[in-house]
Amino acid sequence: MQSKFLSKIILTAVFFVTLGGIFSSCKKSSSNNTPTPGTITDQVSAGANFTLLKSAVVKAGLATTLSSAGPFTVFAPTDAAFAASGITSDVIASLTADQLKAILLYHTLGSKVLAASVPAGPNAKVVTAGGDSIFVTNNSSGVFVNGIKVTQADILASNGVIHTIEKVLLPPVGNIVQVASSDTTFSFLVAAMVRASTGSTNVAAVLSSGGIFTVFAPTNNAFRAAGFATIDAINAADPATLTTILTYHVIPGRVFSSDLTEGAQPVTVNGGKVSISLSSGATVKGNSNTTASNIIATNIMASNGVVHVIDQVLLP
């Protein structure tokens, strides 16, 4: 009887040891079957929302680079982000490989930075793989790069990480005056800066200097609506009057759209205040304006600041 009892115990023990081995084996097998993420190039190539980015990467000759050991961080525009930036497949086809490379390297860091490790900022300076500077913020509203929001963070790759963004990051073409001069939408603004600079304050020189500024830039139509029908009318205006108006459009420091808050009244370089509202779209209003100006485009980078486009001239 005792012998039978012992046999039962031994058989039971063997059963549980065997069962444990099976579970252990299954666990190990499951762990070993966890897929390893591909490289950044693999992720972009496979991503259904990265078709424009993929074509840009290939044309720029960066597919091999972004498949290398890295590590890299890529702020990746989706197809929707390209569309929001006005960049179509035809635009990509019209750019040279070097131009695309400069744009893509402006989206790339030479290290792996997860969203939780993005500096709080606001607007902490980070050097890109191309040697330019971008400005990042990590706050309760999310992660922002040059004022542009990260829409999906921490897409892991074997050689780094991808964060998708809602618009394409464009490197600055120069200082604030050079940015305005490169866009015919601002030809009245440029004429006003030149005319104002013939007075006691060289406005153009100040906005080309090493200072950091944010400019609310009125379009040509905004100047026309304010009574400056032509560039000749601007050239006939009192330089002191133009200086007062123009300096009312300038805020010291780099203020991205993500830094604007409801009800804020930032002080301009001429000492006056403008009023910010975000309740029904982003607007800015001058003290003597009867209605607020819409901020119709944001976060245009300059080497010495940032430009936001507005559809009315701000009046002190």
C-alpha positions as semicolon CSV with decimal commas, in nm:
position;residue;x (nm);y (nm);z (nm)
1;M;0,000;0,000;0,000
2;Q;0,277;0,237;0,092
3;S;0,454;0,153;-0,231
4;K;0,145;0,244;-0,434
5;F;0,112;0,571;-0,241
6;L;0,474;0,667;-0,309
7;S;0,431;0,585;-0,678
8;K;0,134;0,819;-0,692
9;I;0,334;1,103;-0,538
10;I;0,621;1,048;-0,778
11;L;0,387;1,043;-1,079
12;T;0,215;1,360;-0,960
13;A;0,548;1,538;-0,913
14;V;0,663;1,429;-1,256
15;F;0,335;1,560;-1,404
16;F;0,376;1,908;-1,249
17;V;0,745;1,930;-1,338
18;T;0,660;1,838;-1,695
19;L;0,371;2,087;-1,700
20;G;0,598;2,357;-1,564
21;G;0,849;2,282;-1,834
22;I;0,583;2,313;-2,100
23;F;0,467;2,652;-1,967
24;S;0,826;2,769;-1,936
25;S;0,894;2,660;-2,291
26;C;0,583;2,838;-2,417
27;K;0,681;3,155;-2,234
28;K;1,032;3,146;-2,378
29;S;0,897;3,076;-2,726
30;S;0,649;3,363;-2,698
31;S;0,926;3,599;-2,583
32;N;1,151;3,492;-2,868
33;N;0,874;3,554;-3,121
34;T;0,829;3,922;-3,025
35;P;0,903;4,109;-3,349
36;T;1,196;4,350;-3,347
37;P;1,101;4,690;-3,494
38;G;1,266;4,775;-3,824
39;T;1,490;5,071;-3,888
40;I;1,358;5,420;-3,932
41;T;1,374;5,374;-4,309
42;D;1,178;5,047;-4,273
43;Q;0,913;5,218;-4,062
44;V;0,876;5,507;-4,307
45;S;0,865;5,272;-4,605
46;A;0,597;5,058;-4,444
47;G;0,388;5,342;-4,304
48;A;0,065;5,404;-4,495
49;N;0,073;5,771;-4,387
50;F;0,436;5,829;-4,487
51;T;0,417;5,805;-4,868
52;L;0,537;6,162;-4,928
53;L;0,805;6,136;-4,661
54;K;0,926;5,812;-4,817
55;S;0,959;5,970;-5,162
56;A;1,146;6,265;-5,009
57;V;1,383;6,034;-4,815
58;V;1,458;5,831;-5,126
59;K;1,516;6,135;-5,349
60;A;1,735;6,300;-5,085
61;G;1,953;5,988;-5,068
62;L;1,892;5,942;-4,694
63;A;1,738;5,592;-4,699
64;T;2,074;5,427;-4,628
65;T;2,162;5,679;-4,357
66;L;1,834;5,622;-4,174
67;S;1,893;5,246;-4,197
68;S;2,233;5,272;-4,029
69;A;2,313;5,215;-3,662
70;G;2,225;5,568;-3,555
71;P;2,068;5,627;-3,316
72;F;1,837;5,892;-3,460
73;T;1,523;6,080;-3,366
74;V;1,303;6,182;-3,659
75;F;1,017;6,429;-3,633
76;A;0,821;6,276;-3,918
77;P;0,555;6,465;-4,116
78;T;0,266;6,244;-4,224
79;D;0,097;6,287;-4,562
80;A;-0,160;6,507;-4,385
81;A;0,123;6,721;-4,245
82;F;0,269;6,768;-4,595
83;A;-0,077;6,868;-4,720
84;A;-0,122;7,114;-4,430
85;S;0,210;7,270;-4,529
86;G;0,114;7,300;-4,895
87;I;0,376;7,048;-5,002
88;T;0,250;6,805;-5,267
89;S;0,425;6,528;-5,458
90;D;0,478;6,780;-5,739
91;V;0,655;7,016;-5,499
92;I;0,879;6,733;-5,381
93;A;0,956;6,645;-5,744
94;S;1,050;7,009;-5,812
95;L;1,306;7,024;-5,530
96;T;1,664;6,910;-5,573
97;A;1,809;6,624;-5,371
98;D;2,018;6,872;-5,172
99;Q;1,716;7,087;-5,091
100;L;1,521;6,785;-4,969
101;K;1,820;6,663;-4,772
102;A;1,846;6,997;-4,590
103;I;1,475;6,987;-4,504
104;L;1,483;6,624;-4,384
105;L;1,798;6,669;-4,174
106;Y;1,618;6,962;-4,011
107;H;1,371;6,698;-3,886
108;T;1,644;6,466;-3,758
109;L;1,848;6,449;-3,438
110;G;2,167;6,246;-3,405
111;S;2,049;6,076;-3,086
112;K;1,746;5,885;-2,957
113;V;1,512;6,117;-2,766
114;L;1,185;5,974;-2,633
115;A;0,898;6,215;-2,569
116;A;0,949;6,196;-2,193
117;S;1,309;6,313;-2,242
118;V;1,223;6,618;-2,451
119;P;1,333;6,925;-2,250
120;A;1,049;7,115;-2,086
121;G;1,160;7,442;-2,241
122;P;0,980;7,652;-2,326
123;N;1,160;7,639;-2,660
124;A;1,477;7,462;-2,555
125;K;1,736;7,479;-2,831
126;V;1,833;7,146;-2,989
127;V;2,087;7,102;-3,269
128;T;1,974;6,888;-3,562
129;A;2,173;6,635;-3,765
130;G;2,216;6,906;-4,027
131;G;2,369;7,150;-3,776
132;D;2,069;7,384;-3,756
133;S;1,873;7,465;-3,442
134;I;1,517;7,368;-3,361
135;F;1,325;7,462;-3,047
136;V;1,134;7,208;-2,842
137;T;0,879;7,235;-2,564
138;N;0,729;6,960;-2,348
139;N;0,432;7,076;-2,143
140;S;0,082;6,973;-2,034
141;S;-0,046;7,036;-2,387
142;G;0,205;6,799;-2,544
143;V;0,538;6,811;-2,723
144;F;0,605;7,091;-2,972
145;V;0,886;7,149;-3,221
146;N;0,916;7,507;-3,352
147;G;0,560;7,551;-3,225
148;I;0,436;7,250;-3,426
149;K;0,267;6,974;-3,230
150;V;0,381;6,612;-3,210
151;T;0,074;6,406;-3,300
152;Q;0,210;6,060;-3,216
153;A;0,516;6,007;-2,999
154;D;0,760;5,722;-2,946
155;I;0,723;5,506;-3,256
156;L;1,020;5,282;-3,181
157;A;1,271;5,172;-3,444
158;S;1,574;4,948;-3,412
159;N;1,798;5,252;-3,465
160;G;1,603;5,523;-3,287
161;V;1,257;5,668;-3,256
162;I;0,999;5,851;-3,469
163;H;0,758;6,122;-3,355
164;T;0,493;6,228;-3,609
165;I;0,419;6,600;-3,641
166;E;0,125;6,799;-3,781
167;K;0,324;7,015;-4,025
168;V;0,656;7,008;-4,208
169;L;0,946;7,188;-4,037
170;L;1,110;7,433;-4,276
171;P;1,460;7,568;-4,204
172;P;1,496;7,947;-4,197
173;V;1,600;8,116;-4,521
174;G;1,771;8,394;-4,325
175;N;1,690;8,666;-4,074
176;I;1,345;8,826;-4,040
177;V;1,407;9,086;-4,312
178;Q;1,539;8,817;-4,547
179;V;1,237;8,595;-4,473
180;A;1,002;8,882;-4,560
181;S;1,203;8,973;-4,870
182;S;1,186;8,615;-4,999
183;D;0,803;8,620;-5,014
184;T;0,613;8,854;-5,248
185;T;0,320;8,841;-5,003
186;F;0,525;9,081;-4,789
187;S;0,648;9,330;-5,051
188;F;0,452;9,614;-4,885
189;L;0,596;9,519;-4,546
190;V;0,950;9,520;-4,685
191;A;0,888;9,860;-4,846
192;A;0,759;9,990;-4,511
193;M;1,072;9,863;-4,331
194;V;1,297;10,029;-4,587
195;R;1,105;10,359;-4,572
196;A;1,092;10,359;-4,191
197;S;1,468;10,303;-4,182
198;T;1,527;10,640;-4,349
199;G;1,413;10,804;-4,024
200;S;1,576;10,808;-3,684
201;T;1,545;10,429;-3,630
202;N;1,690;10,181;-3,875
203;V;1,412;9,926;-3,842
204;A;1,553;9,695;-4,109
205;A;1,891;9,686;-3,936
206;V;1,730;9,605;-3,600
207;L;1,529;9,317;-3,749
208;S;1,842;9,187;-3,922
209;S;2,051;9,200;-3,605
210;G;2,147;8,936;-3,352
211;G;1,842;9,012;-3,138
212;I;1,560;8,757;-3,117
213;F;1,214;8,880;-3,222
214;T;0,863;8,765;-3,303
215;V;0,693;8,956;-3,584
216;F;0,322;8,969;-3,667
217;A;0,366;9,031;-4,040
218;P;0,079;9,200;-4,230
219;T;0,020;9,087;-4,588
220;N;0,009;9,327;-4,883
221;N;-0,371;9,323;-4,869
222;A;-0,355;9,412;-4,499
223;F;-0,154;9,724;-4,587
224;R;-0,399;9,813;-4,865
225;A;-0,690;9,782;-4,622
226;A;-0,504;10,011;-4,380
227;G;-0,488;10,290;-4,640
228;F;-0,157;10,216;-4,812
229;A;-0,293;10,146;-5,161
230;T;0,045;10,110;-5,329
231;I;0,413;10,084;-5,250
232;D;0,442;10,443;-5,374
233;A;0,202;10,541;-5,094
234;I;0,427;10,367;-4,844
235;N;0,733;10,544;-4,986
236;A;0,553;10,878;-4,940
237;A;0,461;10,807;-4,576
238;D;0,634;10,968;-4,277
239;P;0,919;10,736;-4,166
240;A;0,844;10,808;-3,799
241;T;0,480;10,703;-3,843
242;L;0,585;10,381;-4,016
243;T;0,839;10,312;-3,742
244;T;0,570;10,347;-3,475
245;I;0,342;10,109;-3,664
246;L;0,608;9,851;-3,749
247;T;0,760;9,830;-3,403
248;Y;0,408;9,770;-3,271
249;H;0,413;9,441;-3,467
250;V;0,731;9,316;-3,298
251;I;0,759;9,128;-2,967
252;P;1,097;9,063;-2,804
253;G;1,192;8,696;-2,793
254;R;1,085;8,386;-2,985
255;V;0,712;8,329;-2,937
256;F;0,568;8,034;-3,129
257;S;0,195;7,980;-3,179
258;S;0,213;7,713;-2,907
259;D;0,326;7,986;-2,664
260;L;0,026;8,211;-2,728
261;T;-0,238;8,205;-2,455
262;E;-0,595;8,330;-2,432
263;G;-0,614;8,687;-2,305
264;A;-0,238;8,746;-2,313
265;Q;-0,123;9,103;-2,374
266;P;0,242;9,086;-2,478
267;V;0,440;9,409;-2,476
268;T;0,579;9,511;-2,815
269;V;0,919;9,671;-2,872
270;N;0,759;10,018;-2,891
271;G;0,614;9,972;-2,541
272;G;0,252;9,918;-2,640
273;K;0,046;9,602;-2,586
274;V;-0,143;9,380;-2,826
275;S;-0,424;9,144;-2,723
276;I;-0,424;8,772;-2,805
277;S;-0,741;8,563;-2,832
278;L;-0,770;8,192;-2,907
279;S;-1,144;8,153;-2,846
280;S;-1,245;8,136;-3,213
281;G;-0,922;8,088;-3,400
282;A;-0,601;8,272;-3,319
283;T;-0,629;8,650;-3,340
284;V;-0,426;8,954;-3,236
285;K;-0,568;9,304;-3,185
286;G;-0,408;9,645;-3,163
287;N;-0,532;9,914;-2,923
288;S;-0,677;10,127;-3,204
289;N;-0,815;9,844;-3,418
290;T;-1,193;9,805;-3,417
291;T;-1,163;9,434;-3,499
292;A;-0,896;9,175;-3,434
293;S;-0,660;9,050;-3,701
294;N;-0,663;8,681;-3,786
295;I;-0,331;8,501;-3,753
296;I;-0,347;8,319;-4,087
297;A;-0,008;8,144;-4,088
298;T;0,226;8,068;-3,802
299;N;0,576;7,963;-3,704
300;I;0,772;8,076;-4,009
301;M;1,127;8,035;-3,891
302;A;1,394;8,303;-3,917
303;S;1,751;8,279;-3,796
304;N;1,673;8,551;-3,541
305;G;1,315;8,471;-3,449
306;V;0,979;8,370;-3,586
307;V;0,712;8,525;-3,810
308;H;0,332;8,493;-3,790
309;V;0,122;8,622;-4,080
310;I;-0,179;8,847;-4,009
311;D;-0,453;8,991;-4,230
312;Q;-0,477;9,339;-4,073
313;V;-0,224;9,604;-3,983
314;L;-0,206;9,648;-3,605
315;L;-0,267;10,007;-3,494
316;P;-0,117;10,131;-3,165
